[in-house]
C-alpha cells in the first residue's frame, strides 16, 4: 500500500513537471481598461489550456492588479521602448497580444517576425503592419488585427450575414453598420447621456482628419468635419429606445475587403443618444476640439478663461452672454443646460495642463464629469442593416447587439474588445486558425467559432427580416 502511494505521488509529480515544461506562454503587452476581460478569460482557461500569462505594463501596480495573484500569471514592469527587454520577453512567449496604442504595435510586430511568434491586436491594420504581410506568410505566422469590438465584432458579425446571403445566391444592395460605446440606462445621469467608456482623447478627436466618405444609392457623398455632427441618422433598438448615428471617416475602406464592390449603399457610423451630436457640435463650431496648436499659459488659465479664448472681445458682455450669442442658443435651451452641467464657466477651476492644445483641455474638462464611477455600467450598441436581392425579390436584415457592462472595471467595452482578442489567441495556439499573414477576422475559420462563443457569454445579435426599405431621406436630421 505504501509503495502504491509513493508511485501515485511520483506519477502526479511527473505529470505536473510535464505540464510545467509544456506550459504555453502568452505575453500580453498593455494592462489598461480594455485588457481586464481579456486577462480574466485567459486566466479562467489557463488550467485546462495549460497557459501562463505574462502581463506586461509600464505600471507594475496595474499589471499586479490584473494578475490578481493568480498562479498562472506573472506581472512585469515593461517599457515598450526598451528594445532589449522587449525582444527578450517576445522571444520567451509562444504568442504575443499587443494592447498598446496602435502606433506602438509595429516594433512589437517586427520582433515577432524576428523570433517567429504569432501576434494578435485589436487595432486597425496600419500601412506599416500591412508591409509585414509577406514576411509573416514566409514565416508561417498569423498576425491577427482588428479583432476587438469596432473593428472586430463588427467585421465578424457582418461577414457572417454577408456570406449567408451570398451562399444563397443573393446580391447585396445596401450595407450600413453602426457602433457606439455608451453609458447604460441605469447609470445614465447626465444631460449628455454619455460617459467615457474608452480613450477620451479618441472621443474628442472623432471625425477629424478629413471628410466623412460613403456611398448612398450609387452616389458618392462627403461630409466635412464642420458639418459632420449635424448630419445624423435615427436608429431604433427595441428595449433601449432611439439613438442617432453620425458617419465615420471612410465608410468605403472595407468595400473590397467585404466583397461589396458593387453595393449601392455603404455607410459606417458611430452611435450616440439623440441630442449628443447637436450638443457636441457646439465645441466643434467654437474650435475647442482642435488639436493642431498649443494654448499659451494653458496651465494657469481657468475653465472660464478657456471658453472665453474662442469668443469675441466685449467690454460689457459676460462670457455666458457671448457664448449664447456665438452659438445662437437661448437661456432656456437644453443646449445651454448641457454647457452649464460641465462647469465650463467656473473661474476657480484651473486647467493645470502645460503646453496643452484646445482638444487636450476639453478632454480634461469632460473627464471631470464623464468618468465612469465604480458602480457605473456602460453599454455597447451595434446595429447592422443589409439590403439584398434574391430570386427577383428584395429583402432587408437588421442585426442588433446590446451588451451591458458589470462595473467600472469589467465594462461592456472591455468585454467586447478583450474577449474576441483572447478567443482568437487561443484559437491560434490550438491551431484552429491556421491561415498565415497580416489579416482581419473575415474568414469563416475565424468568425464562426468566435461568434458562437461570444453568444454563450452574452454577446448576442438579434436578427429581424423584412421587405427591403432602402435609402430613406426622411430618417436624416440636420443639414
C-alpha positions, 0 to 999 in steps of 0.5 A: 500500500505504501509503495502504491502511494509513493508511485501515485505521488511520483506519477502526479509529480511527473505529470505536473513537471510535464505540464510545467515544461509544456506550459504555453506562454502568452505575453500580453503587452498593455494592462489598461481598461480594455485588457481586464476581460481579456486577462480574466478569460485567459486566466479562467482557461489557463488550467485546462489550456495549460497557459501562463500569462505574462502581463506586461505594463509600464505600471507594475501596480496595474499589471499586479492588479490584473494578475490578481495573484493568480498562479498562472500569471506573472506581472512585469514592469515593461517599457515598450521602448526598451528594445532589449527587454522587449525582444527578450520577453517576445522571444520567451512567449509562444504568442504575443497580444499587443494592447498598446496604442496602435502606433506602438504595435509595429516594433512589437510586430517586427520582433515577432517576425524576428523570433517567429511568434504569432501576434494578435491586436485589436487595432486597425491594420496600419500601412506599416503592419500591412508591409509585414504581410509577406514576411509573416506568410514566409514565416508561417505566422498569423498576425491577427488585427482588428479583432476587438469590438469596432473593428472586430465584432463588427467585421465578424458579425457582418461577414457572417450575414454577408456570406449567408446571403451570398451562399444563397445566391443573393446580391447585396444592395445596401450595407450600413453598420453602426457602433457606439460605446455608451453609458447604460440606462441605469447609470445614465445621469447626465444631460449628455447621456454619455460617459467615457467608456474608452480613450477620451482623447479618441472621443474628442478627436472623432471625425477629424482628419478629413471628410466623412466618405460613403456611398448612398444609392450609387452616389458618392457623398462627403461630409466635412468635419464642420458639418459632420455632427449635424448630419445624423441618422435615427436608429431604433433598438427595441428595449433601449429606445432611439439613438442617432448615428453620425458617419465615420471617416471612410465608410468605403475602406472595407468595400473590397475587403467585404466583397461589396464592390458593387453595393449601392449603399455603404455607410459606417457610423458611430452611435450616440443618444439623440441630442449628443451630436447637436450638443457636441457640435457646439465645441466643434463650431467654437474650435475647442476640439482642435488639436493642431496648436498649443494654448499659451499659459494653458496651465494657469488659465481657468475653465472660464478663461478657456471658453472665453479664448474662442469668443469675441472681445466685449467690454460689457458682455459676460462670457455666458452672454457671448457664448449664447450669442456665438452659438445662437442658443437661448437661456432656456435651451437644453443646449445651454443646460448641457454647457452649464452641467460641465462647469465650463464657466467656473473661474476657480477651476484651473486647467493645470495642463502645460503646453496643452492644445484646445482638444487636450483641455476639453478632454480634461474638462469632460473627464471631470464629469464623464468618468465612469464611477465604480458602480457605473455600467456602460453599454455597447450598441451595434446595429447592422442593416443589409439590403439584398436581392434574391430570386427577383425579390428584395429583402432587408436584415437588421442585426442588433447587439446590446451588451451591458457592462458589470462595473467600472472595471469589467465594462461592456467595452472591455468585454467586447474588445478583450474577449474576441482578442483572447478567443482568437489567441487561443484559437491560434495556439490550438491551431484552429486558425491556421491561415498565415499573414497580416489579416482581419477576422473575415474568414469563416475559420475565424468568425464562426467559432468566435461568434458562437462563443461570444453568444454563450457569454452574452454577446448576442445579435438579434436578427429581424427580416423584412421587405427591403426599405432602402435609402430613406431621406426622411430618417436624416436630421440636420443639414 
